[in-house]
Amino acid sequence: MDASKAATFVSCGLLALMLGACGSQNPPSQTDAHKGTSFTGPASFDPKLGTTPGKLCSPSDPDFQEFRYPEHIAYCQRNVDDSEKAQAAQKYGIPEADFSQYEFDHLIPLSLGGSDSLENIWPQRLDAAHVKDQLEEQLYLELQAGKITQADAVKQIRAWKMK
């Protein structure tokens, strides 16, 4: 399976192990105060709001910088401006006054070969961002050491978001 197909495949493989490693096996429900809706899990909120499909970096990406890791994965540099943040927030119905509660994050992290394009940027609550950062770091180290493939890392990120 090629990387672009793998990036669209959602798997729950090793999710329990990964969340355990992040110290958050059963994250509490939280409330999106400005919408009055509940969401469950560390990375998701009301699914009726916006969606971020995620996108992998490629050599044709305007922010492509180089290839990395034993797997020869395309790496894009970070270049998210305020207008992209505003567009991502608009997709999710988040007013500018609430931006400080969010990190405008790459769904598929740049360190795992994610693109810097708007299709890969989403407003992630700060509390969830701290947990996801731990998973990203672990996956980055495994990818760098050649212990997992990019497809496996992306599956785990997507499964985490879907939780």
C-alpha positions in Angstrom: 0.0 0.0 0.0 1.5 3.4 -0.9 1.8 6.2 1.6 -1.1 8.3 0.2 -3.5 5.3 0.5 -2.2 4.5 3.9 -2.7 8.0 5.0 -6.4 7.7 4.4 -6.8 4.4 6.2 -7.9 4.6 9.8 -6.7 1.9 12.1 -6.9 1.4 15.8 -3.8 -0.8 16.0 -1.7 -0.2 19.1 -3.9 2.8 20.1 -4.4 1.5 23.6 -0.7 1.0 24.0 0.1 4.5 22.6 -2.5 6.2 24.8 -1.3 4.3 27.8 2.2 5.6 27.0 0.8 9.1 26.9 -0.8 8.7 30.3 -4.3 9.2 29.2 -6.2 5.9 28.7 -9.6 7.4 29.4 -9.6 11.1 28.8 -12.5 13.0 30.4 -15.4 14.5 28.4 -15.0 18.2 28.0 -17.3 21.0 26.9 -16.8 23.4 24.0 -18.1 26.5 25.9 -18.7 28.8 22.9 -20.8 26.1 21.2 -22.3 24.5 24.2 -21.5 21.0 22.8 -19.8 18.1 24.5 -16.9 16.2 23.0 -15.1 13.1 24.1 -11.5 12.2 23.7 -8.3 14.1 23.7 -8.4 15.4 20.2 -12.0 15.7 18.9 -14.8 18.0 19.5 -18.3 18.3 17.9 -17.9 16.3 14.7 -20.7 18.3 13.0 -18.3 21.2 12.9 -15.3 21.3 10.5 -13.1 18.4 9.5 -9.5 18.3 8.6 -8.6 15.4 6.3 -4.8 15.6 6.8 -2.3 15.6 4.0 1.2 14.2 3.5 4.1 16.4 2.3 5.4 15.6 -1.2 8.3 17.0 -3.3 5.7 19.1 -5.2 4.5 20.8 -2.0 5.6 24.5 -2.0 7.0 24.0 1.6 8.9 20.8 0.7 12.4 21.0 2.2 14.1 17.5 2.0 13.7 13.8 2.5 14.3 12.3 5.9 14.6 9.0 7.8 15.5 5.5 6.6 12.1 5.4 4.7 13.0 8.5 2.6 10.0 10.6 3.8 9.2 14.0 2.3 9.6 16.8 4.9 7.9 20.2 4.7 8.9 23.2 6.7 6.4 25.0 8.9 4.8 28.1 7.3 1.4 28.7 8.8 0.3 32.3 8.7 -2.6 34.0 10.5 -4.9 33.8 7.5 -4.5 30.0 7.4 -5.2 29.9 11.1 -8.3 32.0 10.6 -9.5 29.7 7.7 -9.0 26.6 9.9 -10.9 28.2 12.8 -13.7 29.2 10.4 -14.2 25.6 9.3 -14.7 24.6 12.9 -16.8 27.6 13.9 -14.2 29.0 16.4 -14.3 32.7 16.9 -11.1 34.7 16.9 -11.7 35.6 20.6 -11.2 31.9 21.4 -8.0 31.4 19.5 -5.9 31.4 22.7 -7.6 28.2 23.7 -6.3 26.3 20.7 -3.1 25.4 19.0 -3.3 25.5 15.3 -1.7 22.1 14.8 -0.8 19.8 11.9 -3.1 16.8 12.0 -0.3 14.7 10.5 2.8 16.2 12.2 5.5 17.7 10.1 7.9 15.4 11.9 6.0 12.4 10.5 5.9 13.8 7.0 2.7 15.9 7.2 2.1 18.8 4.8 2.0 22.4 5.8 -1.1 22.9 3.7 -4.5 24.0 5.1 -5.8 20.5 4.5 -3.5 19.4 7.4 -4.1 22.3 9.8 -6.7 22.1 12.5 -7.6 24.0 15.8 -6.6 21.6 18.6 -7.6 22.4 22.1 -4.5 23.1 24.2 -5.1 20.3 26.7 -5.4 17.8 23.9 -2.3 19.3 22.2 -0.1 18.5 25.2 -1.2 14.8 25.1 -0.8 14.5 21.3 2.6 16.0 21.5 3.8 13.0 23.6 2.4 10.6 21.0 4.1 12.6 18.2 7.4 12.5 19.9 7.3 8.8 20.5 6.3 8.2 16.8 9.0 10.5 15.6 11.6 8.6 17.5 10.4 5.3 16.2 10.2 6.6 12.6 13.7 8.1 12.9 15.1 4.7 14.2 13.3 2.8 11.4 11.2 0.9 13.9 7.9 1.9 12.2 6.8 3.0 8.8 5.3 6.4 8.0 2.0 4.6 7.2 1.9 3.0 10.7 2.7 6.4 12.3 -0.1 8.1 10.3 -2.6 5.4 11.3 -1.8 5.9 14.9 -2.2 9.7 14.7 -5.5 9.3 12.8 -6.8 6.7 15.3 -5.9 9.1 18.1 -7.8 11.9 16.5 -10.9 9.7 16.0 -10.9 8.7 19.7 
